[in-house]
């Protein structure tokens, strides 16, 4: 598991929107009984968290974007919005693919 809290940018339909984020990635593990023993093997990794846009217009643009991407440094990740409050600019997101932060 890794975490990132700090500045990021969202690219929403070609527009760059500066945001603050709190993101976390998690790794699933599955039990195995290979070779007569028991153990765990890594499964899917997922990531998501919260982002804060500066206001309602920016949050609305992110929410309505067809394929939003988040940039952290030189890494990029695709995500969807799964909740939040457009009025305050706070959105909950769920990532797709490798996390744009951490030790991948």
C-alpha positions in Angstrom: 0.0 0.0 0.0 1.2 3.5 -0.7 -0.3 6.9 -0.1 0.1 10.4 -1.6 -1.2 13.7 -0.2 -0.4 16.9 -2.1 -0.8 18.9 -5.3 -1.8 17.3 -8.6 -3.4 18.3 -11.8 -6.4 16.9 -13.5 -6.8 17.0 -17.3 -10.5 17.2 -18.0 -11.5 17.3 -21.7 -8.2 19.1 -22.5 -8.3 21.6 -19.6 -5.7 21.5 -16.9 -7.2 21.9 -13.4 -4.9 22.2 -10.3 -6.2 20.2 -7.3 -5.1 18.9 -4.0 -5.4 15.1 -3.4 -5.4 12.4 -0.7 -4.9 9.1 -2.5 -4.2 5.5 -1.4 -3.4 2.3 -3.3 -4.2 -1.1 -1.9 -3.1 -4.6 -2.9 -5.4 -7.6 -2.6 -4.0 -11.0 -1.6 -5.4 -14.4 -2.2 -4.8 -17.5 -0.2 -3.2 -20.5 -2.0 -2.5 -24.0 -1.1 0.1 -24.8 -3.8 2.5 -27.5 -3.0 0.6 -28.8 0.0 1.3 -25.6 2.0 -0.6 -22.4 2.5 0.4 -19.0 1.4 -0.7 -15.8 -0.2 -0.3 -14.5 -3.7 -0.8 -10.9 -4.8 -4.0 -10.0 -6.6 -5.3 -6.8 -8.0 -4.1 -3.4 -7.0 -6.6 -0.5 -6.7 -6.3 3.1 -6.0 -8.5 6.1 -5.2 -9.3 8.8 -2.7 -10.3 12.4 -2.5 -9.5 15.4 -4.6 -10.2 19.1 -3.8 -10.8 21.5 -6.7 -10.9 25.2 -6.1 -14.7 25.4 -6.5 -17.9 24.2 -8.1 -17.0 25.1 -11.8 -13.8 23.1 -11.6 -15.4 20.2 -9.8 -18.2 20.2 -12.3 -15.7 20.1 -15.2 -13.9 17.1 -13.7 -17.2 15.3 -12.9 -18.5 15.8 -16.5 -15.2 14.9 -18.2 -15.4 11.7 -20.4 -11.9 10.4 -19.6 -10.3 12.5 -16.8 -6.6 11.9 -16.0 -4.7 12.9 -12.9 -1.0 14.0 -13.1 1.4 13.7 -10.2 4.9 14.7 -11.2 5.6 12.9 -14.4 3.0 10.1 -13.8 -0.5 9.9 -15.1 -3.5 7.9 -14.1 -7.1 7.5 -15.4 -10.0 7.7 -12.9 -13.7 8.1 -12.5 -15.6 10.2 -10.1 -17.7 8.1 -7.7 -19.1 10.8 -5.3 -18.5 14.0 -3.5 -19.9 17.5 -3.2 -19.7 19.7 -6.4 -20.6 22.8 -4.4 -17.4 22.5 -2.2 -15.2 21.1 -5.0 -14.6 17.9 -3.0 -14.8 14.7 -5.1 -14.2 11.0 -4.4 -12.4 9.2 -7.2 -11.6 5.6 -8.1 -8.5 4.9 -10.3 -8.0 2.6 -13.2 -4.7 1.0 -14.0 -1.4 1.7 -12.3 -1.4 4.4 -9.5 0.2 7.7 -10.5 2.1 7.7 -7.2 4.1 5.3 -5.0 6.7 2.7 -5.7 5.3 0.9 -8.8 
